[in-house]
Amino acid sequence: MSTRASWGIARAFFAFTTLICVLGVRADPGLASGSSIPTIVTVKFVEGLEIRLSEGRILATPPSDQEIARALQNRGLDHKAIEDALKSLNALLKDPGVLGIHPLFSNEARGLRPEGPGPPKRDLGLYFMIALKDPNQNEVTAFVARLQDLPIVETAYVAPIPEDARTEGSTY
C-alpha cells in the first residue's frame, strides 16, 4: 500500500474518531466506568450520483456523463425521482435523534485511485456516516430501513463499535 493511501486511511480513521468525540461521547449513568457513544450508521449512495454535503443537507447534481445518466434512469432514477428521494432523505436527517452527517472519507482518501488494471474505480465520496443520539435498537432498525427504502441509497448499516483488540485473559 502506498504511503499516500496509508495517510488517507489514517486521516479517515482520525475523522471517524473525532466525529464520535465531537458529537457526544457522554457519561451514561447506567455504566459504572464506561461512556455512551452515539450509534453510527454508514450509508452509501448509488454509484453515478454526484453527491455533496452542504450545511447538514445532502445535495446532488445531475450526472454530467450521459452514459451514467442512462444507467441511473435504467434504475428508475430520473431527475424527479432523485429530487424526491433527496427531499425524503433530508427530512429524515432533520429528525431530533440525528446528531449529524459527515463524509466517511477525507477529501484526500476520496481522491485515491487504484494503480494499474483492476476493478472499476469506486467513488468514495458516496459514503457518509450519520450519528444517532442514544437510540434504542428498534429506532435504529427503523431508521436504517427508511434509509434503505430510498432509491438513491445503495446500502445502509450500523457501523460496528470500535473496540480494543484484546485477547481473553489480557490484563491491560
Phi, psi and omega in degrees: 000136182288160179298322180297317179295317179299317180296319179296319178293318179298319180292323177296317178297317179299318179297319180296313181291325177295319178302314180300315181293313184293321185278000170127059167287111186239151176292139179246117183299341180283347181248133183296309184232005184267188176221159179262132177242153179293154174281132179253126176253127176265133179231138175238128179274162183299136176303140178103336177286144176256092188261143172214160181252131179218115178053045177078007179243147176268129178239155177220145174248149179301141180297139181280336181274124183295325179296318178293319179300319178294319179298320177294319179296325177296335176272004181084016182254074172277181184304315182294318180296320178295316180299315179297318180294322178295321177299315179296317179298312182293329174293320178297323181288345177277355180304138181299340179279353179268120179278328180169170177228138181216152175299143178286326182246148177289165178302321180294317181292324180294334181277354181291141178231141177297144180272139175077187181291153180168197181294163180299150181290139179254146179271104181289349176287355179271357181260131178225159173239137181244125179265130179249139183277114173029052180278160173274170186299322179296320179294320179297312180300316180294320180297313179297320179297319178296321176297314183294337178286343180284132184292344179272354181262123177280316178205152175213137181203159177283125179289142178294149178282126180296140178225159173294146177276090181248150173258160179300137178086000179288147186247007182272000000 
